[in-house]
Amino acid sequence: MATPVIPPPQGSDASATRPTRAPGAERSSSQVPGTGKPTLSCVLLTMGNRPAELRRAITSVFEQEGADVEVVVVGNGADLPELPEGVTTVRLPENVGIPAGRNEGVRATSGDIVLFLDDDGWYRSKDLARHVRERFAAEPALGALSFRIADPDGGPDQRRHVPRLRVGDSRKSSVVTTFLGGASAVRRTAFDEGGGLPGEFFYAHEETDLAWRIMDSGYTIEYDADAVMYHPAVAPTRHEDFYRLNARNRVWLARRNLPWPLAFAYLGTWVGLTVLRERDRAALRSWFSGFREGWREDAGPRTPISWKTAWRMTRAGRPPII
């Protein structure tokens, strides 16, 4: 059987891709026949430079027991290597960034729940998909799950992989206000109602932008310490534009999603934290360059969350001023 290939949409700006369904649009049910359980899809984004790791990631999805998972691989401006039979592929002619690339992958899925997996990550347990399906089936208000990321070499869990202000015990689950893009599962209706990932962000804070809008639609987000995946320990600063995009997108995040009093408080907090934490002058120059860029350039549509949502975030342990 030939591997199905889905081309990118014609006549559209790929860097600002949105899901084919408009926010709030109804989706037909695609539950597993006779079970009432939601169906699962997994989107893997790759630049084609880690073929062995990509195959390992795909294998870990296909080896899931008790739940079938549709697999969609997106070549983000790169040709794809030979992949196992049954994988749907999407080839993008250029690197459109992480959020826009993942949006294209979601367009090609049919599942009720979409898992996102980095091409250098993989699922530790063969029971993860079944666990995720059961969680979403039992909790209709659950919009997204953020998985626990474990070091395959046995090192300690990294604090930045636990998406809450007071990290505490990484093996303890909790309600949170964001999720990790390459280690997560999102309800498709919540993804659509949130408008998908913000393609113009390219990299950094895109998951938080969607998470806040998911919460504003009435869903909850949880860090699930029982849903474990493996990922090598790497520093986020390895990305060339890390500091600039981190700052620019933080400004965009606030401008797009927060009532102005909270937006100014949020950005003021992060200016202070950055100055206190960062000692590298070049990094600070890059960060403040991105911060200015965030004010000068178009942040996209402004749809502030409600004060009720801001209070829910505060009760979840992370008020939207930090």
N, C-alpha and C positions, 0 to 999 in steps of 0.2 A: 504494500500500500504506500502510495507516495505521501510524503510529508506535506500537509496543507500549508500554503503560503498566502498570507494576506498582505496586499500592498498597502502603503500609507495612503490616506485620503488625498484625492486630487483637488487642486485649486484651493488649498487652505494653507494657513501659516502654521507650519508644524511646531514652531516654538511656542505657540499659544493654544495648543490642542486642548479640547474639552471632550468629555465623553459624548457618545452619539445621542444619549438620552438627556433631555434637558433636566435641570435640577427639579426634583419633585415629581418627575414623570413616573407613571406606574410601570411596573415590569411584570410580565407574565410569570407565573410560578414555574420553577424548574426543579422542584423537589424530586428526590429519588423516588421513583414510582413505588407505591405500596408502603413507604416508610414514614412519610411526613417529614423527612430530614432534608435540610438544605443541601444543595450541590456545591462543590468546591472547584475553584480554579486557582492556578498558581502562575503569577507573572514573574519571569526572570529577565532582567535587563543586563545586557552585556555589550562591551565594546570589542568583542572578538579576540581579545588578547590573553584569555585564560581558558583555552579549550578543555584542558584536563579538569580544572576546577568546575567549569560549567557542566561537564558531563557528570561529575560527582554530585553536584547540586540536583540535577535532573533525576539521577538515579535515586537519590534520597526521597524524592517526591513519589516516584513510581513504586518505591518499596513500601509505601504506607499501607497499612493493613486495616481493613474494616471501613475504608472510605476511599472511593475512587476520586482522583484529582486530575482535572484537565490541566495540561501544561502549555503555556504560551511563552515563547522566548522572543525577545525583541533585540534585534541587532541595531544598536544605537550609532548609526553612521558607520557600520562595519559589516562585512560579510560574515556569515555564520558558518562554523565548521559543520561537518556531518553530525547529525543529531539522531538520537534514537527514534524509531518509528512511533508515530502517534503524537509527536510534538508539533504544535502549530507555531509557525514562525512569522514574524513581522520584520521586514527589512526597511529601515529608515535610511534615506540617502545621506543624511548628515547627523552629527551628534546634536540632538535638540535639548540635551540636559536630562537630568534624572526624572523630574516630575512629568515633563511632557512625554518622555519615553515610556514611563509607566502608564500614563493615560492611554497611549496607543495600545499598550498591551491589554489594558482593561477593555478597550473597544472590541478586542478580538475574543474575549471570554464569554462564557454562557452561564457561569456559576452564580449562585446566590451569595456566596462568600468568596472574596478574592484574597488570596495569600500573596504577599510580596516577599521575594527571596533574592538576595544578592548572588551574583554568579560565583563568588568565592565563599559563600556560606553553604551550610547543609543542615538537614534535620537530624538530630541525634537519635530520636526515638521513632520507631515505625508506627507508634500510636498517636503521634501528634495530630494528624489530620482528623482522626476520629474524635480526639479530645476537643479540637476546635469546633467540629461540627456539632457535637453535643452541647457545647457552651452556647453557641448561637441559637440552636434549636430550643434550648430551655429558657433563653432570656431574650424576648423580642425587642427589648429596648437597648440591647447591647450593640453599639455601633462599630467598635473596633477593639481588638486585642493587641497588646504589645508583648512580644515574647521575651523570655530571659535568654540572654546571649552568654554562652559559656565558652571559655577558652579551650580549644581542643588539646592544648598542651598541658592542661591542668592548672593553669594560673588562676588567680582570683578573678571574680567577675569585676568588670570595670564600672566604676561609679557612673560614668556618663551614659552607660547603657541602661540605667534604671531611670525611667522618665518621671521622676518626682523630685520635689525640692529637698525633702528629707529622705535621703536614699535609704538609710537604715540597712536592714537585712535584705540582700538581693533575692533571697529565696522566699520572701514574703510578698504575696499578691496584694494589690490595692487598686482602688479607683484612682485614675490619673487624668491629666488634661491634655496629653499628647501621646504619640506613639513613635516607634522607630520604623522608618520606612522599609528597610530590608529585612525586618524581623517582625512581621505583623500580619494580621488578617482583618479585613474590613467588610462589613455587610454592604452588599452592592447598592441597596436602596439608600443607605446612609452616604455612600460615596457619591451617588448621583445627586442626592438632595444637597450635599455640600458643594456641588459643582466640580468635583474632581480636584486633582492636585493643581496648584497654580503653575502652569507651564513656564511663565515668564521668570520664575525664580531661578531656574536652571539648576541650582544646588543650594541647599541650606534652608531650614525652617519651613520647607514646603509641607511636611507632615503636620506641623503645628497649625499652619494656616487652615488645612483641611480639618484637623481635629477640633479647632474652635468652632468651625461652622457646623460640624457634626453635632457637637454639644448644643449649639444654638438651635438645632433642629429637634432637640429633645432626647438624643441618644446619650448613652454613657460610654466611657472608654476605660478599659482596665488593663493594668500590667498583670499578666498571668505568669507567675513564676513556675508553674507546672508545664507550661508550653516552652520547651527548651530547644534552641538551635545552636549550632557551632559556627563560630566565625573567628578567624585569626585576629589577634590583638594588633590593631594598627592605629596610628595617630591621625586624627582628622586634618591636621595641619599639613599632611602630605599633599593635599590639593593646592595647586599653585595660587588660586584666587580665594583661598579659604577665608582670610581676614576681611577682604573687601566684600565678598558675597555674603558673609555672615552678618556684617554690619548693614549693608544695603537691604538685605531681605528682612532684617529685624525691623528696620524703619517701615518697609512695605507692609510687614505683618501688622504693625500697630496702626498704620494709616488705613489699611483695608478693613480691620476687624474690631477695633476698640473705640468706644466712646472717647471723645477728645480728652477729657480729664484723665482717663486711664491711660490713653496713648502717651501723653506727655509724662506721666508718672513712670510708665513702663520704660520709655526710652531714657529718661533721666537716670533711672536705676541702673540700666545697662551701660550708660556712659561711665557712671561712677565705678561700677564693678570692673569694667575693662581697664580703666586707668589704674585701679588698685592692683589688679591681678597681673597685667602684662608689663614686662620689663624690657622687652625688645622694641627699640625705637622704630625699626623698619615695620614691624608688625603693627604698631600703633598708628604709624602713618597710613598704612594700607587700610586699617580698620576705619579711621576717620575719613579717608577718601571715600570708602563705601558708604559711610554714614551720610556724608554730603550728597552722594549720588542718590541715596534713597529718598531724599527730599526733592532733588531736582527732577528726577525722572518719574514718569507715570507709574503709579503703584497698581493700577487696575481698578476695578469697581470697588467702591467703598460701601460695605454693608455691615455696619457695626453690630456686634452681638448685643443682646439685651442685658440690662442690669441684673435680671434674674439669672442669666447664664453666668455672668461675672460672679455672682454670689455662689452659684453651684461650683464654680472653679475654686473659689476661696474655701468652701467647705471641703473640697477634695484635696486641699493642702497646698494649692498653688494659685494665689490670687493673681489676676492678670496685670500685675505691676512689677513682676519679676520673671 
